[in-house]
Amino acid sequence: MLVLTRKQGESIQINDDIEIKVLSVDGDQIKLGIDAPKHVDIHRKEVYQQITQENQEASQLSRNTINLLKNPKKD
């Protein structure tokens, strides 16, 4: 992990197209601004983890559904 120290108004540049800027510092909260192309998805980590989990659950459900359709139970 790269650890950097930045002050309010300073930035971090990632490649040519992503800039992360420290907008303000208020106690233990830091407000960041992220300038990135529209095709780059940006989420808070807890939201990203929830999206990933829901996608995994949905894909598992789809596989189960396909297997049921392939092998229907005969009454």
LUMDOMAR-359712 format. One record per residue (C-alpha): residue in one letter; z, x, y. Coordinates in steps of 0.02 Angstrom, whole numbers, padded with zeros to 5 digits, always signed. Last residue first. Example, Ala and Ser with C-alpha at 12.3 -4.5 7.8 and 13.67 -1.06 7.14 Angstrom:
! residues 2
S+00357+00684-00053 A+00390+00615-00225 
END
This chain:
! residues 75
D-00532-02211-01793 K-00644-02060-01763 K-00575-01929-01647 P-00707-01857-01531 N-00754-01676-01559 K-00878-01623-01425 L-00807-01743-01296 L-00630-01687-01335 N-00682-01504-01319 I-00763-01540-01151 T-00604-01626-01089 N-00497-01480-01145 R-00611-01357-01056 S-00607-01462-00897 L-00417-01474-00901 Q-00407-01286-00915 S-00524-01267-00765 A-00417-01387-00664 E-00256-01295-00708 Q-00333-01128-00659 N-00398-01201-00495 E-00226-01275-00458 Q-00143-01106-00488 T-00267-01015-00376 I-00249-01142-00236 Q-00058-01130-00248 Q-00064-00940-00243 Y-00178-00945-00089 V-00059-01065-00002 E+00090-00951-00037 K-00010-00800+00024 R-00059-00879+00190 H-00246-00906+00183 I-00404-00822+00248 D-00573-00855+00166 V-00711-00740+00229 H-00877-00833+00248 K-00836-00875+00429 P-00835-00692+00479 A-00667-00619+00528 D-00554-00610+00681 I-00373-00626+00630 G-00236-00655+00758 L-00058-00616+00709 K+00104-00689+00775 I+00257-00590+00722 Q+00424-00674+00691 D+00589-00581+00668 G+00633-00587+00852 D+00477-00640+00947 V+00328-00523+00928 S+00161-00575+00997 L-00027-00562+00971 V-00033-00421+00844 K-00219-00408+00805 I-00307-00407+00638 E-00492-00364+00650 I-00621-00395+00514 D-00807-00358+00531 D-00845-00173+00524 N-00726-00124+00386 I-00546-00178+00414 Q-00486-00144+00592 I-00301-00152+00637 S-00254-00205+00811 E-00136-00173+00956 G-00089-00308+01084 Q+00094-00310+01032 K+00137-00148+00946 R+00074-00084+00779 T+00155+00020+00641 L+00053+00044+00484 V+00095+00038+00299 L-00045+00063+00172 M+00000+00000+00000 
END
